[in-house]
Amino acid sequence: MPPEADPPDRRRFLSTVSTLAMTAGLLGGYGAFGAIAARFLYPAGPRRRAWMFVVDLASMKPGDSRSYVSPAGESVALARTGNAGTVDDFIALSSTCPHLGCQVHWEAQNSRFFCPCHNGTFDPSGRATGGPPADAGQSLLKYPLKVEGGLLYIEVPVDRVG
């Protein structure tokens, strides 16, 4: 009868299992880091954009404003500043303040966009005129608009990022 080999002791077993677990964790962590780095270094192509209906021109009077959320989830502040019935009467800007991400709104009486978080102000073109956004030289992103058949359309991304 051959002599039996010594059964693996508990210490060796735990050492092997913990080494395998640490190796798997490191490989998973470095793999996730590599995937994130690859998406950063090689981003996807340009986002798909589309013209989306916003409002009937007759239903918005000068000084009125509306909020719009794009299919991609971006918040847009729309305001009517004129009464000619053309696209130049309207402005569409990101309603997310570039300073801290608060929501800006149109103040018709002051002819400006206002951020309530730190009293940031923006002129009708989206350029910061007061508060921390002006100090940092920040502006609101502008969206293209068009008028067709008495209807206002906005060009926005339709794909979500990430």
N, C-alpha and C positions, 0 to 999 in steps of 0.2 A: 504494500500500500504506500503510494507516494506521500511525502509530507505535504500538509496543507500550507498554502502561502498565508502569511499574516493578513488578516482583513485590514482594509485601509482604516487608519485611525480617524477619529472625529476631527482632529485638528487639520489634517491634510485635506479632508473632504471640504471643510468650511473654507479653507484657504483657496482651494480650487474654485468653488462656487463663487466666492466673493471676487476673485480675480476675473472670472468670466462676466460677472454682473458689472464690474467697473469698466471692463473693456467694451461691453455692449453699450453702456451709458456714454462713454467717451466717443465711440463711433457714431452713436445717434446724435449727440450734441454737435460734433464736427460736421456731420452730414446736414443737419438743419442749418448750421451756420453757412455751409457751402451753398445750400439752396437759396438762402436769403441773399448772400453775396452775389450769386449768379443773376438773380432777378434785379439786383441793383445795378450791376455792371452791364447787363444785357436786358434792358427793359423791353416790354412789349411795344409794338408799333403804336402809331397814333391812335387815339380813341376815336371810335365811330361817332359822328355827329349827325344830327337830323334837325330839320325845321319842325317845330311843334307849335300848335295853335295855343294862343294865350287868351285873347279877349277880342270881343267885337268893339271896334273903335267907338261906336255910339254909346256903349255902356260905361265908358270912362271919361270923366270930365277933367279939364285942366286942374292940376293940384291933387288928383286922386292917385292912389298907389295901390299896388297889389303885391302879394307874395306869390311866388311860383316855385315849385319844386320839380326839378328835372327828373327824367326817368332814372338817371344815375344817382339821384339823391342830393344834388346840389341845390342850395337855397338861393333864390334870385329875388331881388327887390326891383319892381317895375314902377315907374312913375311917369305920369303925363305932365309935361311942363309947358306945352303949347296948345294952340287950338286950330292949327292949319289943316289938320286931318292927314298929315304925312308922317312918315317914320321919324322925322326930325322932332316931332312932338314928344317922343318917348325916350326913356333911358332905361336900360336893364343892366344892373350891376349885381355882383355877388353880394348877398346880404350878410356874409361872414366877415367880420372885421379882421384885418390882417394882424392886429396887435395881439388880441387874446382869443379871438374866435367868437366873440359875442355877436348877437344879431343886430344889424343896423336897420333903421327905418327912415322913411322919407318924411321930412317936415316941410310941407308946402309953404307955410307962413314964413319960413326962413330960407326956402329954396336950397335945401341941403339934405344930405343923409347924415343921421346922427347915431352914434354908438353910446348907449347909456352906461357902459361899464366904466369908462374913464373920460367921458365927455369928448370923445373923438368926433370930429366933424369932417365931412367930405363934400366937395362941390358937386354939382350935377354931372360932371364928367367922371367922378370917382376919385379925384385927386384929394388927398388928405389936406385939410386946411387948419386943423386944430387938434390939440391933445396929443397923446403919445404916438398915434399914427403919423401925424405931421412931423413930429420930432424925428421919427425914424425914416421919413420920406416914403411911406407906404401908400398904396392906392388900392381901390377895389377893382376886381376883375370885371371888365366890360363884356357883355354878350351882344352879338349882332342881332339886329331886328329887321323885319321887313313887313310891309303892308301889302296885302293882296285882297282885292274885293271887299274892302272895308273891314278886314280882319287882320289882327296883329299876330305875327309869328316870331318865335325866338329860335336861334340855332344853339343847341346845347348838346353835350355829350350824352349818349344813350347807354354807355357801358359803365358799370361800376368798376372802380379801381380796386385791385387786390382781391 
